[in-house]
Amino acid sequence: MVDQQIPPGGIAALNNASSTIYCDLQMSIAQARELLALVRGLSASAQHPGLESVFRDIEEELCRSMSNLPENRL
């Protein structure tokens, strides 16, 4: 069996694509939690399969950002 590389999706694909966008947002923690719930709901609906890697990247970035807040550190 030969290992095949899986092409990156979402933000990871930025290095390989010529017509991509990058979006950097700032929001309150309350807005971040609401956006996270929205993204998880959209992902769970399976109505937008072409955006699944974007949903995953958004979720990972929101979770990473929220975990870096002083009140969330152990």
C-alpha positions in Angstrom: 0.0 0.0 0.0 1.4 3.4 -1.0 0.8 6.3 1.2 -1.0 9.1 -0.7 -1.0 12.7 0.4 -4.4 14.2 1.0 -4.5 17.7 -0.3 -5.1 20.3 2.4 -8.4 22.0 2.7 -9.6 25.3 4.2 -6.9 27.6 5.5 -4.2 25.0 5.0 -4.9 25.2 1.2 -3.9 28.9 1.1 -0.4 28.1 0.2 -1.5 26.0 -2.8 -4.3 28.2 -4.3 -4.0 31.3 -6.3 -7.6 32.7 -5.8 -8.3 32.3 -2.1 -9.2 34.7 0.6 -8.1 35.1 4.2 -10.5 36.5 6.8 -9.3 37.8 10.2 -12.1 38.7 12.5 -12.3 40.2 16.0 -15.3 39.6 18.3 -16.2 39.3 22.0 -16.1 36.0 23.7 -20.0 35.9 23.7 -20.0 36.5 19.9 -17.3 33.8 19.5 -19.4 31.3 21.4 -22.5 32.2 19.3 -20.5 31.9 16.1 -19.1 28.5 17.2 -22.6 27.2 17.9 -23.8 28.5 14.5 -20.8 26.8 12.7 -21.3 23.6 14.5 -25.0 23.6 13.6 -24.3 24.3 9.9 -21.7 21.5 9.8 -24.1 19.1 11.5 -26.8 19.9 9.0 -24.6 18.6 6.1 -26.3 21.1 3.8 -23.1 22.7 2.8 -20.5 19.9 2.1 -18.3 22.3 0.1 -17.7 24.3 3.3 -17.0 21.4 5.6 -13.2 22.1 5.7 -14.0 25.8 6.3 -16.4 25.0 9.2 -13.7 22.8 10.7 -11.0 25.5 10.4 -13.4 28.1 12.0 -14.2 25.7 14.9 -10.5 25.0 15.5 -9.5 28.7 15.4 -12.4 29.8 17.7 -11.6 27.0 20.2 -7.9 27.8 20.1 -8.5 31.5 20.5 -11.0 31.0 23.4 -8.6 28.6 25.2 -5.9 31.3 25.1 -7.9 33.7 27.2 -6.6 34.3 30.7 -9.9 33.1 32.4 -9.6 29.8 30.5 -6.1 28.9 31.5 -5.6 26.4 34.3 
